[in-house]
Amino acid sequence: MTDKEVLRAADRMVEHLQERVRDEPAVRAVLRRASGKRVEDPAVLPVHGFVARYLDRLLTFIEEDERARWRFPEEDVERAFYGVAAMLAAQPRQARDRIDGEDEDSTDEDAKAASTADQKATDTEDTERRPSDPLRRHSNLGAALGKAVTQGKLNADTTEERLHLLCRQSVDGAHAQLPRLILHANDKDVPIDWGRLALDLSRWGADRDSVAKEWVQGYHRTIETKRAENDEARAQKNDTDDDSEDHAA
């Protein structure tokens, strides 16, 4: 599946560049030159040495698949990878410093989740397992913004308005507006799934409406899920309080 190939290549690039932008100011300065620009722009020339290596095999794979050529136009894939590299480099220091801590936390959480899943599977053969999400659809940009809203990091009305505006943009418009939105999110300590963002931007030119739908759905789904969890928690607390009052009486 080509989506997986794009995501895998993007993840490799992000993993490598995160270390470089965290430790090397000169690399950050070079990568930021690609922000909002087309890949053929002369200002982007120094960036090729950092990004092109992650595209060669991927673009060859896409070129050999007729459906992939339609879904992932070469120009859009290139621009997505260069744009994500630029936004990665533009992160404020607190976001760059968070990378190591997040890696350690995610490893611990994954181990705990796997252990819990294994235990549930042994309880009964009919236990329904949660569907896997290999393409990380539930960590797209909309879901990340929605989670930030539930945590009080971002304003709901302003964030939804900016998301809707972004989703109506052409490729040029998306790459012009997105860096500002991402920088604002990073300033508020909002984690971004860079690999998933690169995948979605790679699809933008050929299938913008589908990507926009996924982002807006992810935004609202995340907020509504959290709201339902809060309502359930309040209901359980009220039931507990009522039981305590009955026993006391």
N, C-alpha and C positions, 0 to 999 in steps of 0.2 A: 504494500500500500504506500502510495507516494507521500501521503500525509506523514506517515511514520518516518520516511526517509528525510523529509524536510525538517521535522522536529528533531530527529537524531543529529543532523548536521548543525542545526541551530544550537542545540544543547552543547555540542562539542566546542563551538565557537565561544559561547557564553562562559563555559567552564574555564577555558583558557584565558579569555580576555578579562574576566573578573579579577584574576590574580594580577594581571598586568596593570589594570587601571587603579587597583588598590595601592600598588607599590611604586608605580612609575609615573610621575607627573607628566613627563614628556609624551608618553603613550596616550594619556588622557587628552592632551592638547591636540595630538594628531587625529585621534578618532573623532573628536568633536567637530572636525572640519566637515564631516559628512552629514551633519545635522540638517535635515530638510532639503538636501541637494540631490540632484540626479547623479548616478554613478559616473557618468561621463563628464561631469563638471571638472575642470582642471584643478579646482581647489581640493578635490577628493583624491588626487593622484597619490599622495603619501599614505592614504588609508589602505590602498590595495595590498600592501605588504602584510597587513594584519588580517584581512578578511577573505581575500581571494582563494586562499588555500582550502577554505571550508566549502567553497562553492563548486569547485572543479568537478569532483566526482558526482555531486548532486545534480548539477546541470546536465551532465552526460546521461545520468539515469533518466532524467525528465525528457531529454531529447529523444530517447529511444522508445518512449511511451506516448502514443498519440493522445490518449485521454489526459495524461499528465501535462502535455504541452498546452492543452486548452486550459486546464485548471490552474496551472502554475506557469504563466508566461515568464520567460527568462528575465526580462527587464524588471518585472515586479519582484521576483525572488531576490535578485541582486540588490535591489533598492531596499527590500525588507531587511536583509542581513546588514547592510551598511547603516541603515537607519537605526536598527537596534544596537549596533556597536557604538554609534554616536550617543544614543540615549544612555547606554550603560556607562559610558565615560563621563557623562554629564551629571551623574548622581552626586548629591552632596556627601560630604565625608561620613556622616553618621550612617548613611545607607551603605556605603562601601565597607565600613568597619563592621557592619552587621553580618556580612557574608559568612564568616567563619562560624559565628555563633548559630546562625540558621542551619548550616550544614550539620553541626553536631546535634542540634535539637531535632532536625528532621530524621536523622539516623535513629535516634532513640525512639521517636514517635513511630517510625515505620516498624521497628522491631516489636514495640508494644502492640501495634495494630495487627501485625502478623500473628503474634502469640494469641491474641484475643480471637482472631478469625479461626485459627486452628482449634481452639477450645470449643468454639461454637459448632464447628463442623463435626466434632466427635459426639456432641450431644444427641444428634439425630440425623439420619441420612436425608431426611426431608427438609432440613434447615435451608432456607433460601439465603444464598450469599449475595452480598451487595455487588452489583455489576462493577467490573474493573473499568478504569478510565485511562487507558494507555495513551490517549492523545491529550489528556489533561483538559478536557472541555470545561470542567468545573473550576478551573483556575484561570480562565480567560480574563481579559481586561475588565469586562463588565462585572464579573464575580469579585475580582479584587477590589474594585471601587465600591461595590455593594457591601463587602465585608468591612471596609474602612468606614462606611456610613454607620453600620451597626455598632462599630466601636467608638463612634463619636469623633473620628479623625477628620472626616469630611462632612460638609453640609449636604443634606439629601437633595434639596431643591436645586442648588447650584451644580452639584455633581451630575444629576440626571440631565439638566439642561445642556451641560457641556458634552455629555456622552451622546445625546441626541444630535447635537450640532456636528460632532465628529463623524457620526454614522452617516451623515448625508453628504460627506465630502468625496471628491474624486481622489485618485491616487495622490496627485500633487497636493490637494488640500489636506488630506489625512497626514501626509508627511510634514506639512507645514504646521498643523495644529497639535499633532500628537506630542511632540517634544515638550511643549509648554504644559500640557496636561500631566505628562509623566513626571516632569520636574516638580510640579505642584504636589503630586501624590508622594514623591520621594521626600519632599520637604516635610510632609506629614507622617513620615515613617510607614508608608504603605508598600509592602512587598509586591514586586511585579514578577510574574513568570515570563522571563525574557524569551525563552524558547517558544512558548505558546504564542507570544506576541509576534515573533518572527514568522511563525506558521500562518497566523491570521493575516498579517500584512502581505505575505506572499500570495494569498488568495484574493486580496482586495480588488485588484484590477479586473479579474474575471468573474468574481462572485461576491462583490461588496455587500449586496443585500443579505446574503446568507450570514456573512460574518457579522454584520450589523445586528441581525436578528439574534444571533447567539450571544453577542455582548449585552444587548438590552435584556434578553431573557435571563442571562446569568446575573445581571445586576438585580433585577426584581426577585428572582428565585432565591438569591442569597439573603436578601432583606426579609422576604416573607418567611423563609425557613427559620431565621433567627427570631422573628416575631412570634411564630408559632411555638418555638421552644420556650420563649419567655412566658407566653400565655400558659403553657402547660406547667411550667415551674411554679407560676403563681397559683394555679388551680390546685396543684399538689400541696403547696404550702397552706392554702386556705383549708383544704381537707384535713391536714395534720392539725392545724390550729383548732378546727371544729371538734376533732376527736379528743384533743387535749381538754377542751372546755367540757365535753360530755363526761369524761372521766373525772374531772374535778368536781362536777356537780354531783 
